């Protein structure tokens, strides 16, 4: 196989893209190390100040970010696990199983992606209130366990990665549906499951609209809900808000640093046939 080497133009574009991508995070860190007065001045500061430890401490204590980070980890982990499991099972059913109304049900699942989620907020909130789940983490987890995008994503992957002949051969050998799922579907879907799990985790971590409706800052807040309580007052302390946003972003960077290579490797293995 011939190796293609990147030229200086490729490295230049990658460098520019990296700088542009990292600038918001770097600016957040710089703003968290300054004071609100300095941030309001012109031109704004572009170098780190001396107030980062102080602002981080204030954001941690006033926002209750310790509890919020733990809650968000539980919520994001549960949502990611549920989304991967149910999307993989549904994707396999739509890809390789034969049953009545399969096309109609697949079209119905796809139609749900066209409906703005805000339209279902009122009936969903009424249901959560009737179940007395307001201010409880399951109110955020359960509505997000199934993803129409995840179902389509896993279906498309399994159509390519899991040949129908392989499933039929397993059936001939006497394997039931559960055995086929465990020994064939999960191994074939592993690269896509890793990608979908990471996307679901990040989306659940950054979700704001629904958690802020069903959770409060003094009950079981997630990170995004807890951040709404920072910087309040007649003159909001912008630097403390930035410090809280930085604390809420760091766990995502740690997760990406720990599992990003494995996810990319899984995608590359799934893309190679042989």
N, C-alpha and C positions, 0 to 999 in steps of 0.2 A: 504494500500500500504506500503510495507516494505521500510524503509529509509536506504540507503547505505551511510555509512560514509567514507570519504576519509582518507587514512592513511598518514603517514609521507612521504612516497615515492611520493605520489601525490603532496603534498604541496612542496616538494623539487623540483620536476620537474617544477611545476608552478612558483616557485620562480626564478629558473634559466631562464626559458623562459621570465619572466618579466624583469629580469636584462638585458638579451641579447637584448630584444626588445627596452628597454629604453636607452640603451647605446648610440646609435647615437644621440638621442635628447640631452642627458646630455653632450656629447662631443661637440655638436654644441654650447650649452650654455657656456661651459667652454672656448671654442675657441673664442666666441664673447666677453668674458670678459678679454681677454689678448691682447697682441700686436703681430704684425706679426713677430717681431724679436724673441719673446719668443716662438711662435709656431714653428718657424724654428729650434729651438735649440733641442738638444738631451740630455736626454729624454724629450718628450713633457710634458707639464703641465697637471695634472689631478685634480687640485684644481682651484676654482674660483678666478679670479683676481679682480682688481678695475676699469677696463675700460668698463664695460658693459653699464652703462648709456651713456657714451661718444660715444661708437661705435654704439649703437642703434640710437642715435640722428643723427650721420653722415649718417648712412644707410637710415634713414627716410627722411632726407632732400635731399641728393644727388640722391637717387634712386626714389624720388617721390612716396614713398610707400603708402602715403595716398590715392592718386588717383588710384594707382594700386590695392590696397585692395578693394576699392569701385567697380572698374571695374570687378575685379575677382569675387566679391560677386554677382554682377548682372549676369555675364556670367555663373557661376557655378549654381546659383539658377535657371536661365532660362533653362539651359541644363538639370538639374535634373528634373524640372517640366515637360518639354517637353518629355523627355525620358520615364518618368513614365506614362504619359498620353497616348502617342502613343503606347508604348509597351504593356500597359494593353489592349487597344482597339484591337490591332493586335493579341495579345495573345489570347483574347477571341474569335476573329473571327476564328483563326486556331484551337482552342480547341473545340468550341461548335457549330459553324455555318457550314452549309453545302453549298458549292458553287463549281462551276466548277474550275478545275485546282488547287484545294487547296493543294494537295500534291506536285505538281510541283512548286507552288509559295513558299511553305514552304522550299522545297529543294533549291530554288534559294536564299532565304533569308539566309539559312545556308551556302551556297557557298560563300557569301560575307564575311563571317568570315575567310575564308581561303585565301583571297586576302590581301596582305600587303597594309596598307593604304598609304604608300609612292608612290605606283603606280598611285594613283589618284590625287597626289598633283598638277601636272602641269595643267591638264585640269580644276581642281577645282580653281586653282589660276587664270587662264585665265578667267573663268566665273566670279569670284569675281572682277577682274579688269575691266571687261566689264560692270558690274553693278555699278562700282565706289564705291565699299564697302571697299576698302583697307583702313586700319587704322580706321575702324568702328567695333564696337563690334558685330554687326550682322554677320560679316564675320566669327566670331568664333562660334557664337551661332547656326545659322541655319544649318550648315553641321553636327552638333552633336545632333540634336533633335531626331533622330531615331537611335536606336541601335539594330543590329541583335541579339546580346546576350540578350538584354532586352526582345525582342520578344519571344525568345526561353525560357527564364527564366519565364516569365509570363505565357506562354502557358503550361509549365510543371506544374506550381503551380495550374493553373485553372483546369487542367485535374483532379487533385486530390481534390481540395477544392470546386469545383462547379459541383455537379452532373448533368448529362444531364437530369435526371428526373425532377429536380427542374426548369430548364429552360423550359422544355416542359410544366410543370404545369403552369408556369407564362404565357406561350403562350396561353394555353387553357383558362385562365382567362381573356384574352384580352390584355395582356401587349405587347406593341411594343418593338422594339429593344432598343430604348433609355431608356425606363422605366426599361427593364431588366438590362441594363448596370448600371443604377443609383442605383437600389434597390438590385440587386443581385451580379453583377460583382465587383463593387467597394468595398462593404463590405467584400466579400470573398477574394478579392485580397489585402486587406489592409496590412497584414503582409509582403507580398512579395513586395508591392509597397514601403514600408518603407525601406526595405533592398536595393532595386534597386535605390531608391532615394539617399540614403547615398553613395552607390558605385559610382553613376553617379556624385554626387557633388564632391567627392574626386578626381575622375578621371579628371573632368573638371578643378578643382582648380590646379592640378599638371600638366596639359597639357602644353607642351613646344613647340613641333615641329611645329604644325600648327600656333599657335599664333605668334611665332617669325617670321614667314614668312609674315603674313598679317598685323601685328601691329608693330609700332615703339615705341621706348622709349619716344619720345617727343609727340606722338599723344595720343592714348588711350591704354596704356600698361596694361597687366595683371601683376600679381606678378612675374611670371616666366620670362616675358620679361623685367620687370624693374630690376630684379636681374642681368641680363647680363650687365647692365651698371655700376655695382659696382666693385670696385677694379681694375679699369683700370688704366693704367699708366705704366711707366718703371718698377716700383716695385709695384705690386698689393698689396693692404692692405687686407690680408686674413681675419683678424679679423673683418673688416667691412663687408666683404662678408658673413661671418658666422652670423653676427648680422642681416643682411638682411634676410638670410635664416631662422633665428629664428623668426623674425617678420612675415614672410610669412607662418610659420607653426602654430603659436599660434591660429589663427582663427579656423583651423581644430580641434585643441584640444578642443577649446571651444564648437564647434558644437558637437563633440563626447561626451563631458561631459554632454551637455544639452539633447541630443536626443538618446544617446547610450542605456540607460536603456529602453526607450520606444520601440526602435527597437528590442532589445532582447526580451522584453515582448511580442511584436507582433509576433515574430517568434515562441515563445513558445506557445502562444495561437493558432496560426495556425497549430502547430504540434500536438495539442491535439484534438482528435475526441470525440464527445459526445453530 
